[in-house]
Amino acid sequence: MSILTINLNLQPEYKELLDDFIKFTSILIILHILLSLSTGKDPTDLGLIGELFNNDFITIFIYLVISFYIYHMIVKKLITIT
């Protein structure tokens, strides 16, 4: 049961491709929103280089995990492609 059901009569491999597109797009948008709301840093200075497992890396990792959870717990249940 979902709020939005899209019936496109696609072959299974195209349905999977569209599902993956929606998954990665929603995860990236959620990650971008979380990063934008939490840091006032320059987007090019995310701290992904330098020390191993620095604070910026841990923050991005946690936000990425949250984004995956939001996709699987909310977005996946809102949109169904058949």
Contacts in CASP RR format, 6 or more apart in sequence:
PFRMAT RR
TARGET T0000
AUTHOR 0000-0000-0000
METHOD contacts of the structure
MODEL  1
MSILTINLNLQPEYKELLDDFIKFTSILIILHILLSLSTGKDPTDLGLIG
ELFNNDFITIFIYLVISFYIYHMIVKKLITIT
2 77 0 8 1.000
2 78 0 8 1.000
2 79 0 8 1.000
2 80 0 8 1.000
3 78 0 8 1.000
3 79 0 8 1.000
4 78 0 8 1.000
4 79 0 8 1.000
4 80 0 8 1.000
5 79 0 8 1.000
5 80 0 8 1.000
5 81 0 8 1.000
5 82 0 8 1.000
6 79 0 8 1.000
6 80 0 8 1.000
6 81 0 8 1.000
6 82 0 8 1.000
7 82 0 8 1.000
8 15 0 8 1.000
8 18 0 8 1.000
8 81 0 8 1.000
8 82 0 8 1.000
10 18 0 8 1.000
10 81 0 8 1.000
15 81 0 8 1.000
15 82 0 8 1.000
18 81 0 8 1.000
19 81 0 8 1.000
22 75 0 8 1.000
22 79 0 8 1.000
22 81 0 8 1.000
23 71 0 8 1.000
23 75 0 8 1.000
23 76 0 8 1.000
26 67 0 8 1.000
26 70 0 8 1.000
26 71 0 8 1.000
26 75 0 8 1.000
27 64 0 8 1.000
27 67 0 8 1.000
27 68 0 8 1.000
27 71 0 8 1.000
28 67 0 8 1.000
30 66 0 8 1.000
30 67 0 8 1.000
30 70 0 8 1.000
30 71 0 8 1.000
31 60 0 8 1.000
31 63 0 8 1.000
31 64 0 8 1.000
31 67 0 8 1.000
34 63 0 8 1.000
34 66 0 8 1.000
34 67 0 8 1.000
35 43 0 8 1.000
35 46 0 8 1.000
35 60 0 8 1.000
35 63 0 8 1.000
38 59 0 8 1.000
38 63 0 8 1.000
39 59 0 8 1.000
46 56 0 8 1.000
46 60 0 8 1.000
47 54 0 8 1.000
47 56 0 8 1.000
47 57 0 8 1.000
48 56 0 8 1.000
48 57 0 8 1.000
48 60 0 8 1.000
END
